[in-house]
Amino acid sequence: MFTERRVKFNLGRTINLGNFESVRVDYGEEVTVDEGIDMDEARTALKFVVKEQLEKEVEKLTPKKNSLPRGKAFNDGYET
């Protein structure tokens, strides 16, 4: 009987883009685990790789926060 040792892991995140818009990013990988390699160790390593890659993709899509508080206008430090 043939059995292939494989590990698959998927992870996703929904990003709020503001203005009632969002985007979903999903990432996953599947690998074949060689004989002699512990399945739990392979699973842990794969989770780390998938999480790192997802974080990179999320960072690309995440809107950058404005340094000014919401609703406040820049006034060059002068009182009006």
KATAHU-V321076 format. One record per residue. N is the residue number from 1. RES is the residue in one small letter. SS is DSSP state (a for helix, b for strand, c for the rest). D_FIRST is the distance of its C-alpha to the first C-alpha in whole Angstrom. Layout:
N | RES | SS | D_FIRST
N | RES | SS | D_FIRST
This chain:
1 | m | c | 0
2 | f | c | 4
3 | t | c | 7
4 | e | c | 10
5 | r | c | 13
6 | r | b | 16
7 | v | b | 19
8 | k | b | 22
9 | f | b | 25
10 | n | b | 28
11 | l | b | 32
12 | g | b | 35
13 | r | b | 39
14 | t | b | 41
15 | i | b | 45
16 | n | b | 48
17 | l | b | 50
18 | g | b | 53
19 | n | c | 55
20 | f | c | 53
21 | e | b | 50
22 | s | b | 47
23 | v | b | 44
24 | r | b | 40
25 | v | b | 38
26 | d | b | 34
27 | y | b | 32
28 | g | b | 28
29 | e | b | 26
30 | e | b | 22
31 | v | b | 20
32 | t | b | 17
33 | v | c | 17
34 | d | c | 17
35 | e | c | 16
36 | g | c | 19
37 | i | c | 20
38 | d | c | 21
39 | m | a | 20
40 | d | a | 23
41 | e | a | 25
42 | a | a | 23
43 | r | a | 24
44 | t | a | 27
45 | a | a | 28
46 | l | a | 27
47 | k | a | 29
48 | f | a | 32
49 | v | a | 31
50 | v | a | 31
51 | k | a | 34
52 | e | a | 36
53 | q | a | 35
54 | l | a | 36
55 | e | a | 39
56 | k | a | 40
57 | e | a | 40
58 | v | a | 42
59 | e | a | 45
60 | k | a | 45
61 | l | a | 46
62 | t | c | 48
63 | p | c | 51
64 | k | c | 54
65 | k | c | 56
66 | n | c | 60
67 | s | c | 62
68 | l | c | 64
69 | p | c | 64
70 | r | c | 63
71 | g | c | 67
72 | k | c | 69
73 | a | c | 70
74 | f | c | 71
75 | n | c | 75
76 | d | c | 75
77 | g | c | 76
78 | y | c | 80
79 | e | c | 81
80 | t | c | 82
